[in-house]
Amino acid sequence: MTIFIGNLSWETEEKDLIDLFSTYGQVIRSAIPLDKVTKRKRGFGFVEMNSKKSEKIAIDDLQDIEWMGREIRVFKAEQRDSSGIKNKFRNKKKSN
């Protein structure tokens, strides 16, 4: 149960995400990916919560709110395999 948070402030830290989302339930972990070359934040992050109910409430409540000076976007994260391809496209059968 992972949530994607986009349009984050460059000052956002993982602890900030935990503090925000923990008001909706238990946060298992948070992550803010860094650019491989510049090592700068990429403007988005992820939060993993322990229940689907908490996840849904957080997504509904936090969508398009202003937080830390930015209007954040909050969605259920889509799982990707190690190649970066979304799992839902990986197993599609070819039609003849």
MIDOSE-1310 file (N, C-alpha, C; in nm, 2 decimals, decimal comma, always signed):
residues 96
mtif	+0,08/-0,12/+0,00/+0,00/+0,00/+0,00/+0,09/+0,12/+0,00; +0,12/+0,17/-0,12/+0,21/+0,28/-0,13/+0,15/+0,40/-0,20; +0,18/+0,52/-0,15/+0,12/+0,64/-0,20/+0,23/+0,72/-0,27; +0,20/+0,78/-0,39/+0,29/+0,87/-0,46/+0,25/+1,01/-0,42
ignl	+0,34/+1,09/-0,39/+0,32/+1,24/-0,36/+0,40/+1,32/-0,46; +0,34/+1,39/-0,54/+0,41/+1,47/-0,64/+0,40/+1,62/-0,61; +0,49/+1,70/-0,68/+0,50/+1,84/-0,67/+0,54/+1,88/-0,52; +0,63/+1,81/-0,47/+0,68/+1,84/-0,33/+0,78/+1,96/-0,33
swet	+0,78/+2,03/-0,22/+0,87/+2,14/-0,20/+1,01/+2,08/-0,20; +1,11/+2,15/-0,25/+1,25/+2,10/-0,25/+1,30/+2,08/-0,11; +1,24/+2,15/-0,01/+1,28/+2,14/+0,13/+1,22/+2,02/+0,20; +1,13/+1,95/+0,14/+1,06/+1,83/+0,21/+1,16/+1,72/+0,24
eekd	+1,15/+1,67/+0,36/+1,23/+1,56/+0,41/+1,14/+1,44/+0,43; +1,20/+1,32/+0,44/+1,12/+1,20/+0,47/+1,04/+1,21/+0,60; +1,10/+1,27/+0,70/+1,03/+1,29/+0,82/+0,90/+1,38/+0,81; +0,91/+1,48/+0,72/+0,79/+1,56/+0,69/+0,68/+1,48/+0,64
lidl	+0,71/+1,39/+0,55/+0,60/+1,30/+0,49/+0,55/+1,21/+0,60; +0,63/+1,16/+0,68/+0,58/+1,07/+0,79/+0,49/+1,15/+0,88; +0,53/+1,27/+0,92/+0,45/+1,35/+1,01/+0,31/+1,38/+0,95; +0,31/+1,42/+0,82/+0,19/+1,45/+0,75/+0,09/+1,33/+0,74
fsty	+0,15/+1,21/+0,70/+0,06/+1,10/+0,67/+0,03/+1,02/+0,80; +0,11/+1,03/+0,90/+0,08/+0,96/+1,03/-0,05/+1,01/+1,09; -0,10/+1,12/+1,05/-0,23/+1,16/+1,11/-0,35/+1,08/+1,05; -0,32/+1,00/+0,95/-0,42/+0,91/+0,88/-0,40/+0,76/+0,92
gqvi	-0,29/+0,73/+0,98/-0,27/+0,59/+1,02/-0,12/+0,56/+1,03; -0,08/+0,44/+1,05/+0,06/+0,40/+1,07/+0,13/+0,41/+0,94; +0,24/+0,49/+0,94/+0,33/+0,49/+0,82/+0,44/+0,39/+0,84; +0,46/+0,30/+0,74/+0,56/+0,20/+0,75/+0,70/+0,26/+0,71
rsai	+0,70/+0,34/+0,60/+0,82/+0,40/+0,55/+0,79/+0,52/+0,46; +0,88/+0,60/+0,44/+0,87/+0,71/+0,34/+1,00/+0,72/+0,26; +1,00/+0,77/+0,14/+1,12/+0,79/+0,06/+1,10/+0,91/-0,03; +1,21/+0,98/-0,05/+1,22/+1,09/-0,15/+1,33/+1,06/-0,24
pldk	+1,31/+1,01/-0,36/+1,42/+0,97/-0,45/+1,51/+1,09/-0,49; +1,63/+1,06/-0,51/+1,73/+1,16/-0,55/+1,77/+1,13/-0,70; +1,80/+1,23/-0,77/+1,85/+1,22/-0,91/+1,99/+1,15/-0,90; +2,01/+1,05/-0,99/+2,13/+0,97/-0,98/+2,26/+1,05/-1,01
vtkr	+2,25/+1,15/-1,10/+2,36/+1,23/-1,13/+2,39/+1,35/-1,04; +2,28/+1,43/-1,02/+2,30/+1,55/-0,93/+2,28/+1,53/-0,79; +2,22/+1,42/-0,75/+2,19/+1,38/-0,61/+2,09/+1,48/-0,54; +2,02/+1,55/-0,63/+1,92/+1,65/-0,58/+1,78/+1,57/-0,58
krgf	+1,69/+1,62/-0,49/+1,56/+1,57/-0,48/+1,49/+1,59/-0,62; +1,40/+1,50/-0,65/+1,33/+1,50/-0,78/+1,19/+1,56/-0,77; +1,15/+1,60/-0,66/+1,02/+1,67/-0,65/+0,90/+1,58/-0,62; +0,93/+1,45/-0,59/+0,82/+1,36/-0,55/+0,87/+1,26/-0,45
gfve	+0,77/+1,19/-0,39/+0,81/+1,10/-0,28/+0,71/+0,99/-0,27; +0,73/+0,90/-0,18/+0,64/+0,78/-0,16/+0,63/+0,76/-0,01; +0,51/+0,72/+0,03/+0,48/+0,68/+0,17/+0,41/+0,55/+0,16; +0,45/+0,46/+0,25/+0,39/+0,33/+0,26/+0,31/+0,32/+0,39
mnsk	+0,18/+0,29/+0,38/+0,10/+0,28/+0,50/+0,06/+0,14/+0,52; +0,01/+0,11/+0,65/-0,02/-0,02/+0,68/-0,16/-0,07/+0,65; -0,25/+0,02/+0,60/-0,39/-0,03/+0,57/-0,44/+0,05/+0,45; -0,52/-0,02/+0,37/-0,58/+0,04/+0,25/-0,68/+0,15/+0,29
ksek	-0,75/+0,13/+0,41/-0,84/+0,23/+0,45/-0,77/+0,36/+0,48; -0,66/+0,35/+0,56/-0,58/+0,47/+0,59/-0,53/+0,54/+0,46; -0,48/+0,45/+0,37/-0,43/+0,50/+0,24/-0,54/+0,58/+0,17; -0,65/+0,53/+0,15/-0,76/+0,59/+0,08/-0,80/+0,73/+0,14
iaid	-0,82/+0,73/+0,27/-0,85/+0,85/+0,34/-0,74/+0,96/+0,32; -0,62/+0,92/+0,34/-0,51/+1,01/+0,32/-0,51/+1,07/+0,18; -0,52/+0,98/+0,08/-0,53/+1,03/-0,06/-0,64/+1,12/-0,09; -0,76/+1,09/-0,04/-0,88/+1,18/-0,06/-0,86/+1,31/+0,01
dlqd	-0,81/+1,31/+0,13/-0,79/+1,44/+0,21/-0,68/+1,53/+0,16; -0,57/+1,47/+0,11/-0,45/+1,54/+0,08/-0,44/+1,58/-0,06; -0,52/+1,53/-0,15/-0,52/+1,56/-0,29/-0,53/+1,71/-0,32; -0,44/+1,77/-0,39/-0,44/+1,91/-0,43/-0,45/+2,01/-0,31
iewm	-0,40/+1,98/-0,20/-0,39/+2,08/-0,09/-0,25/+2,15/-0,10; -0,25/+2,27/-0,04/-0,12/+2,34/-0,04/-0,04/+2,29/+0,09; +0,08/+2,25/+0,07/+0,16/+2,20/+0,18/+0,30/+2,24/+0,15; +0,36/+2,30/+0,25/+0,50/+2,35/+0,24/+0,52/+2,44/+0,12
grei	+0,41/+2,52/+0,09/+0,42/+2,62/-0,02/+0,39/+2,56/-0,16; +0,36/+2,44/-0,17/+0,33/+2,38/-0,30/+0,19/+2,30/-0,30; +0,12/+2,30/-0,41/+0,00/+2,22/-0,42/+0,04/+2,08/-0,46; +0,03/+1,99/-0,36/+0,07/+1,85/-0,38/-0,03/+1,77/-0,46
rvfk	+0,02/+1,66/-0,52/-0,06/+1,56/-0,59/-0,04/+1,43/-0,52; -0,15/+1,37/-0,49/-0,14/+1,24/-0,41/-0,22/+1,13/-0,48; -0,16/+1,02/-0,51/-0,22/+0,91/-0,58/-0,17/+0,78/-0,52; -0,24/+0,67/-0,55/-0,20/+0,54/-0,52/-0,08/+0,51/-0,62
aeqr	+0,03/+0,46/-0,56/+0,14/+0,44/-0,65/+0,12/+0,31/-0,73; +0,17/+0,31/-0,86/+0,16/+0,19/-0,94/+0,29/+0,12/-0,93; +0,28/-0,01/-0,91/+0,40/-0,10/-0,90/+0,47/-0,11/-1,03; +0,60/-0,11/-1,02/+0,68/-0,13/-1,14/+0,78/-0,24/-1,12
dssg	+0,82/-0,31/-1,23/+0,92/-0,41/-1,21/+1,06/-0,35/-1,21; +1,16/-0,43/-1,21/+1,30/-0,38/-1,20/+1,34/-0,30/-1,32; +1,27/-0,32/-1,44/+1,30/-0,24/-1,56/+1,24/-0,11/-1,56; +1,15/-0,08/-1,47/+1,08/+0,05/-1,46/+0,94/+0,04/-1,54
iknk	+0,91/-0,07/-1,59/+0,78/-0,09/-1,66/+0,67/-0,12/-1,56; +0,56/-0,06/-1,58/+0,44/-0,08/-1,49/+0,40/-0,23/-1,51; +0,37/-0,30/-1,40/+0,34/-0,44/-1,40/+0,22/-0,47/-1,48; +0,12/-0,38/-1,49/+0,00/-0,41/-1,56/+0,02/-0,43/-1,71
frnk	+0,13/-0,38/-1,76/+0,16/-0,39/-1,90/+0,26/-0,51/-1,93; +0,32/-0,56/-1,83/+0,42/-0,66/-1,84/+0,37/-0,79/-1,90; +0,25/-0,83/-1,86/+0,20/-0,97/-1,89/+0,09/-0,96/-2,00; +0,08/-0,85/-2,07/-0,03/-0,85/-2,17/+0,01/-0,95/-2,29
kksn	-0,09/-1,02/-2,33/-0,08/-1,11/-2,44/-0,08/-1,03/-2,57; +0,00/-1,07/-2,67/-0,01/-1,01/-2,80/-0,13/-1,07/-2,88; -0,20/-0,98/-2,94/-0,31/-1,03/-3,02/-0,27/-1,04/-3,17; -0,31/-1,14/-3,24/-0,27/-1,17/-3,38/-0,37/-1,11/-3,47
